[in-house]
Amino acid sequence: MRSRFLVCYDVADPKRLTRVHKTMLGFGEWLQLSVFACDLTPLRRIELLDALLSLINLREDRVMIIDLGPSEVRGATAIEYLGQGPRLCKPPAMVVI
């Protein structure tokens, strides 16, 4: 069963910040700046934690992971927006020949 997680990070070094952001794109939906919504199985959550631990400096950086519950139940509706609402921050499409 997948659960929805809200992942927020504050990374001090610009190079690490870029690496964390690129890694997070493989795990979830980019909501705004350093915030992602991720629907993860228990195994995929462990993979995310492992990936982040290999990138961040535990003395300088911070990652907050909030479990919003099962994706099919409350997790799907746990995020509410005021103002502009969600921006689907997708990288531009690339055509490979």
N, C-alpha and C positions, 0 to 999 in steps of 0.2 A: 504494500500500500504506500502510495506517495503522500508526503506531507508538504505543505507549503511553508517555506522559510523566508523570512525577510533578513537579508544580509546587508549590513552597513559597515563601512570601513573608513578608517582615518589612517592614512599611511604617510609618514613624514618625508620620505625620500621620493622625488619625482620618478626616478627609474623604477623603484619598487611599485609605486602607485600605478604606473603604466602596465607593469607585468601582472599585478593583481587584477586590474580592470580587464585585460585581455583574457586572463584565466576565467574570471567570472562570466564572461560572455559565453563560455562553453557550458555553464551550469544553470543559467537562468535568464530572466528578462530584465534588462536594464531599465529601471524606473526613472531615476534622476541621479545626477552626479555619482556619488559613491554608494548607491542603494540598488539592490537587486531583489527580485522575487524569484525564488527557486522552488520548483516542485521536484522533490527528491525522494528516492527510495532510501531505506536505511544504508544500503551499500554505497549509493551515490553520495550520501551525506558524509560518509567516512572518506570517500575519495576527495570531496571538496575540502574537508578539514585537512587532509594530508597535503593537498596542493597549496592551500593557504599557509600552512605551517612551514612549507619549504620556501615560501616567498617573503614572508614578513619578518621584521625584526621585533621580537617579543618585548624588547625594552623601549622601543620607540613608536611602534604601531599598535593599532587596536582594531579588532574585528568583532562586531556584535552580530550574533545569529539568534533570531527569534523564531520559535516554532509556532506557527499560526494554526496548526492542526491539519487534519486530513484534507488533501486537495479537493476531494469530491464533496466535502461537507462544508464546514465553516471556513476552511482555508481559502476557498475560492472567492469568498466575499468579505474576508477580514480586512482588506485594505480599502479605505474610503478616501476620496479626494475632495478637496475644496479648490475652487479656482479652475485652472486649465485641465485638470484631470490627467490621466496617464498619457505619457508620450511614449509611443513605441519607438524606442531608440535603437533602431536596427542599423548596422553598418551598411554602407551602400553595396548594392549588388555588384558582383564581378562575374564577367563572362570569361570562361576558360575554354580555349579551343584546342 
